[in-house]
Amino acid sequence: MNWRVLLGGLLLVFPLVWVLASGFGKDPSYIPCPLIDKPAPRFELPVLDGDGATVKLTDYLGKPVVVNFWATWCDTCRIEHPTLLSLARTYEGRVQFLGIAYLDTEPKLRAWLRAAGGQAFPALIDVGSTAAVAYGVGRLPETYLVDKTGVIRKKYFGAINPGEFIPDLEEVL
């Protein structure tokens, strides 16, 4: 094989590989969320076991809202659930928590919640993944802190860390 052809090919391929590889493995939490300080995307989603009832984000204007995207197949969601239950009970009446189930089925959701100690806030079903797409959900769990006026103030990747989350929550009260 002609060494010039090989060298030319490597010179073309190497920069492309470097550009692609430099973006992989980066923690998405370091990438700024374009939704911060913007109105939260609105949604109206059915409530799990709500007999046809739906919940709209706009139902809670005037109160901070914690929007948590989760799924039964998400191991980190299982770890995070007790923390969310505790926070929802602590801030009951002052903050509305909403759990949005992503890419899941109602039977699995019911069984998972039963095994995980129940739900202290509405479990919503993201039919067609419309809310997840609007929020740009990339990996679970993802949580958004929405202030009283309906503006997203923070986005959290992975399980909520109370030491980081509680001060942010107190700030929007």
C-alpha positions in Angstrom: 0.0 0.0 0.0 1.2 3.4 -0.8 2.4 5.1 2.4 1.2 8.5 1.1 -2.4 7.3 0.7 -2.3 5.8 4.2 -0.8 9.0 5.7 -3.4 11.1 3.9 -6.2 8.9 5.1 -5.0 9.2 8.7 -4.7 12.9 8.4 -8.3 13.1 7.3 -9.7 10.6 9.8 -7.8 11.7 13.0 -9.3 15.2 13.3 -12.8 13.8 12.8 -12.2 11.1 15.5 -10.8 13.7 17.9 -13.8 16.0 17.4 -16.3 13.2 18.0 -14.4 11.7 20.9 -13.9 15.0 22.7 -17.7 15.4 23.2 -18.4 11.8 24.4 -18.2 11.1 28.1 -18.9 14.6 29.2 -21.2 15.0 32.1 -24.4 16.6 30.7 -24.8 18.5 34.0 -22.0 20.8 32.8 -23.8 21.7 29.7 -26.0 24.8 30.3 -29.7 24.1 30.0 -31.4 26.4 27.5 -34.6 26.3 29.6 -33.1 28.0 32.7 -34.8 31.4 33.3 -37.4 30.7 30.7 -41.1 29.8 31.1 -41.5 26.0 31.7 -43.0 24.1 28.8 -46.6 23.6 29.6 -48.2 20.2 29.7 -51.4 18.4 30.6 -50.9 14.8 31.4 -53.1 12.0 32.8 -52.7 11.0 36.4 -51.9 7.3 37.1 -55.1 5.8 38.5 -56.7 9.2 38.2 -59.9 7.8 36.4 -59.3 10.1 33.5 -58.1 13.1 35.6 -55.3 15.2 34.2 -52.9 17.7 35.7 -51.6 20.8 34.0 -48.5 22.6 35.1 -50.4 25.9 35.0 -52.7 24.5 37.7 -49.9 25.4 40.1 -49.0 28.9 39.2 -48.4 30.8 42.4 -46.6 27.8 44.0 -43.1 26.4 43.3 -43.2 23.1 41.4 -40.7 20.3 41.3 -41.0 18.4 38.0 -39.3 15.0 38.2 -38.9 12.7 35.1 -38.5 9.1 36.1 -39.1 5.4 35.0 -39.4 2.0 36.6 -36.4 0.8 34.6 -34.2 3.6 36.0 -32.0 2.3 38.8 -31.1 5.8 39.9 -34.8 6.7 40.1 -35.3 3.9 42.6 -32.5 5.3 44.8 -33.9 8.8 44.5 -37.5 8.0 45.2 -37.3 8.0 49.1 -35.6 11.4 49.0 -38.4 12.8 46.8 -41.1 11.3 49.1 -39.4 12.9 52.1 -39.1 16.3 50.5 -42.7 16.2 49.2 -43.9 15.5 52.7 -41.7 18.2 54.3 -42.8 20.8 51.8 -46.4 19.7 51.5 -48.7 22.7 50.9 -45.8 25.0 50.0 -44.3 23.2 47.0 -46.0 20.9 44.5 -44.1 17.9 43.4 -45.0 16.1 40.1 -43.5 12.8 39.0 -43.7 12.3 35.2 -43.3 8.7 34.2 -41.3 8.4 30.9 -41.4 5.5 28.5 -43.2 3.2 30.8 -46.5 1.2 31.2 -49.2 1.7 33.8 -49.0 -1.8 35.2 -45.3 -1.5 35.8 -45.7 2.0 37.3 -48.4 0.8 39.8 -46.3 -2.2 40.8 -43.1 -0.1 41.1 -44.8 2.6 43.3 -46.4 -0.1 45.5 -43.0 -1.7 46.1 -41.2 1.7 46.5 -43.4 2.9 49.3 -46.1 4.7 47.4 -46.3 8.2 46.1 -46.7 11.5 48.1 -47.5 13.5 44.9 -49.2 12.9 41.6 -47.7 10.4 39.3 -48.3 11.5 35.7 -48.0 9.5 32.5 -46.1 11.1 29.6 -48.2 9.8 26.8 -46.2 10.0 23.6 -43.3 11.5 25.5 -44.5 15.0 24.7 -43.4 16.5 28.0 -40.0 14.8 28.0 -39.3 16.1 24.5 -40.4 19.6 25.4 -38.1 19.6 28.4 -35.2 18.0 26.5 -35.0 15.0 28.8 -31.8 13.0 27.9 -31.3 10.7 30.8 -33.2 9.8 34.0 -33.8 11.0 36.5 -34.0 14.6 35.6 -35.6 17.2 37.8 -36.7 20.8 37.2 -37.3 23.5 39.8 -40.0 25.8 38.6 -40.7 29.0 40.5 -44.1 30.5 41.5 -44.3 32.4 38.2 -43.8 29.2 36.1 -40.1 29.9 35.2 -37.5 27.1 35.3 -34.8 28.1 37.8 -32.7 24.9 38.0 -32.2 21.5 36.3 -30.8 18.5 38.1 -29.3 15.4 36.6 -29.3 12.1 38.5 -30.6 11.6 42.0 -31.4 14.7 43.9 -28.8 15.7 46.5 -30.7 17.3 49.4 -27.7 19.4 50.4 -27.8 21.1 47.0 -31.5 20.9 46.3 -33.0 22.2 49.6 -31.2 25.6 49.5 -32.4 26.1 45.9 -35.9 25.1 46.9 -35.9 27.5 49.8 -34.8 30.3 47.5 -37.9 30.0 45.3 -40.4 29.8 48.3 
